[in-house]
Amino acid sequence: MPHSPSLDAYQLIREDCCVGLRNMPEASVDIVVTSPPYNLGIAYKSYKDKLPMEAYLEWTMDWVSELERVIKPNGSFFLNLGSAPSQPLMPFQLAVAIGELWTLQNTFHWIKSITVETPKGDPMSTGHFKPINSKRFVTDCHEYIFHFSHEGNVSLDRRAIGVPYQDKSNIGRWKHTEGGDLRCRGNNWFIPYKTIRQRDKDRPHPATFPVQLAEQCIRIHGVHERSHVVDPFVGLGHAALGAWNSGVARFTGFDIEESYLKCAREQLEKNAGEPAGQAELFSD
């Protein structure tokens, strides 16, 4: 892993991402990990999350077009999207629209909760989910992570987030293992939320992804000593924390809500074990 980063190179900026991205140099970003508003009426503090679909798609393509300009030719764009039972096509509508500019290289499934059977046949449930009461729909326990790249040919460090073989005989059976007990994790990522006891204190944001999700996106792309990660909708800074934990040298995040950025700064400083110093972590 690259050397420990410096908080001086981690910027959290209070600005509309469309404006902020336009001010960034061309081909200056290695990885984007983000989760934009889903247009499902979520109660953000400074954003109206309910636009006509045509307007929402137009707005999406505004910032996605800027990403197409600033991400390097061998860069990756990881887009986390969820849906609602009443709007099941929304993630795919966005993916198809974005596919006009980008190539969809991988689709990962973020599993929040799952039930499996033990070897004895007993059901075992783990993770967290938001239950719904409906005669038509089942409870939604997953979201999508669409991995876009310019040409669909970005080499990934698949075993950077690999898992040990359950059947150890596979280590010797397959040449690609090179004798190592680590295989590709695949595209189903079980990443549960931490238990939330007090929303205002534990997660004062209506829609976040776990830090581990950002880490896995960053690490599977691969990190070098000058890696630059961007999140256009940084919220509480979970992508920034994922970048820090992964040894990313530089991070830039945008958000229009001041209180979210304040929380992000506090979490970064706590995680780093040092004050932010002169880092531009909270600015206009």
Secondary structure, 3 states (H helix, E strand, C coil): CCCCCCHHHEEEEECCHHHHHHCCCCCCEEEEEECCCCCCCCECCCCECCCCHHHHHHHHHHHHHHHHHHEEEEEEEEEEECCECCECCHHHHHHHHHCCCCEEEEEEEEECEEEEECCCCCEEEEECCCCCCCCCCCCCCEEEEEEEECCCCCCCCHHHHCECCCCCHHHHHCHHHCCCCCECCCCEEECCCCCCCCHHHHCCCCCCCCHHHHHHHHHHHCCCCCCEEEECCCCCCHHHHHHHHCCCCEEEEEECCHHHHHHHHHHHHHHHCCCCCCCCCCEC
